[in-house]
């Protein structure tokens, strides 16, 4: 199983669709993390909003931690798709 190879995402239309779907999820998570940190930073200007600000930082941190997980899951999915294609070719499918 070869991970993080350009050829995995361009193998066929299905792999292109998988890649696009995971990239969309990655971008949404990245945007959510950035917004959480931005709003959390602004809320720190007011003492009464420190607790919500801290929670936004925790949420943003969790979202940032999810980013490599999404990328890794995408690569495993793309690699496994290739294995199925390879097996089908090898055994006349």
HUJOVEN-V349391 format. One record per backbone hydrogen bond with DSSP energy under -1.0 kcal/mol. NH is the residue of the N-H (numbers start at 0). CO is the residue of the C=O. E is the energy in kcal/mol with one decimal. If there is no record, write none. Layout:
BEGIN
nh=NH co=CO e=E
nh=NH co=CO e=E
END
This chain:
BEGIN
nh=7 co=4 e=-1.2
nh=15 co=11 e=-1.9
nh=16 co=12 e=-2.3
nh=17 co=13 e=-2.5
nh=18 co=14 e=-2.5
nh=19 co=15 e=-2.4
nh=20 co=16 e=-2.4
nh=21 co=17 e=-2.3
nh=22 co=18 e=-2.3
nh=23 co=19 e=-2.2
nh=24 co=20 e=-2.1
nh=25 co=21 e=-2.6
nh=26 co=22 e=-2.5
nh=27 co=23 e=-2.4
nh=28 co=24 e=-2.4
nh=29 co=25 e=-2.5
nh=30 co=26 e=-2.6
nh=31 co=27 e=-2.5
nh=32 co=28 e=-2.4
nh=33 co=29 e=-2.3
nh=34 co=30 e=-2.6
nh=35 co=31 e=-2.3
nh=36 co=32 e=-2.2
nh=37 co=33 e=-2.5
nh=38 co=34 e=-2.9
nh=39 co=35 e=-2.4
nh=40 co=36 e=-2.4
nh=41 co=37 e=-2.1
nh=42 co=38 e=-2.5
nh=44 co=41 e=-1.8
nh=45 co=42 e=-1.7
nh=48 co=45 e=-1.6
nh=49 co=46 e=-1.6
nh=52 co=48 e=-2.0
nh=53 co=49 e=-2.6
nh=54 co=50 e=-2.1
nh=55 co=51 e=-2.2
nh=56 co=52 e=-2.0
nh=57 co=53 e=-2.1
nh=58 co=54 e=-2.7
nh=59 co=55 e=-2.8
nh=60 co=56 e=-2.4
nh=61 co=57 e=-2.4
nh=62 co=58 e=-2.4
nh=63 co=59 e=-2.6
nh=64 co=60 e=-2.2
nh=65 co=61 e=-1.4
nh=69 co=65 e=-2.4
nh=70 co=66 e=-2.1
nh=71 co=67 e=-2.6
nh=72 co=68 e=-2.6
nh=73 co=69 e=-2.4
nh=74 co=70 e=-2.2
nh=75 co=71 e=-2.3
nh=76 co=72 e=-2.4
nh=77 co=73 e=-2.9
nh=78 co=74 e=-2.5
nh=79 co=75 e=-2.5
nh=80 co=76 e=-2.0
nh=81 co=77 e=-1.7
nh=82 co=78 e=-1.8
nh=83 co=79 e=-1.8
nh=84 co=80 e=-2.0
nh=85 co=81 e=-2.9
nh=86 co=82 e=-2.5
nh=87 co=83 e=-2.4
nh=88 co=84 e=-2.3
nh=89 co=85 e=-2.6
nh=90 co=86 e=-2.2
nh=91 co=88 e=-1.0
nh=92 co=87 e=-3.7
END
